[in-house]
Amino acid sequence: MINILLAEDHNIVRNGIKMLLESDANIRVFKEAINGVEVMKLLEANEVDIILADINMPEMDGMQLLREVKAKYPKIKVIMLSMHDHEKYVMEAFKSGASGYLLKNMDAEELIFAVKFVNQGRRYVCAELTMSLMDSMLQSRQHLIAMPENEIDFSLRELEILQLIAEGLTNLEMSEKLFLSKRTIEGHRQSLLDKTNSKNSAALIRYGVLHGLIQ
């Protein structure tokens, strides 16, 4: 069971996120807070696996909370929730120790996948942001430097799934498109991450772009 502490100051949004998370039997939102101050108090007496925190909260916002948590409870993973899709917010969050960054318009499948992925000790950036970061990377001159030929042996199916990941498809969408089970898709995604030594989808797509694997 993954124990979640959910910090969001808007009741309707918080309740909606809680409902989506608890649609999975392996995830439990066992504590809720409306700001970072409440979160820090709750951490004194509870075992938390992941904190899911909105960036914009009163009294103590998500970024300040992130820094406080990583200083006092470094083993607790923190996923940031935000409406901000600017690269500077994403980079600041990860530099401060975040394990994930999600936009609030994500679907339930991606939210649950992100939580489980982060719980494994990995970092996650939502699909929409991954695409945005990839676009920025392609426009940057520093990424036009010739890269050595790829020496990793990928299967045709893995390359196909890599392309679909770059197009922003979720595991469920890929499953329906390729007529494969969701578990099979997840297996191929994990294989791609392992083979490329990538920590998240953004790094995986960057690898694919730099090595000419993504069209």
Sequence and secondary structure as in RCSB ss.txt:
>XXXX:A:sequence
MINILLAEDHNIVRNGIKMLLESDANIRVFKEAINGVEVMKLLEANEVDIILADINMPEMDGMQLLREVKAKYPK
IKVIMLSMHDHEKYVMEAFKSGASGYLLKNMDAEELIFAVKFVNQGRRYVCAELTMSLMDSMLQSRQHLIAMPEN
EIDFSLRELEILQLIAEGLTNLEMSEKLFLSKRTIEGHRQSLLDKTNSKNSAALIRYGVLHGLIQ
>XXXX:A:secstr
 EEEEEE S HHHHHHHHHHHTTSTTEEEEEEESSHHHHHHHHTS   SEEEEESS SSS HHHHHHHHHHH TT
SEEEEEES   HHHHHHHHHTT SEEEETT  HHHHHHHHHHHHTT  EE HHHHHHHHHHHHH GGGGS     
     HHHHHHHHHHHTT  HHHHHHHHT  HHHHHHHHHHHHHHHT SSHHHHHHHHHHTT   
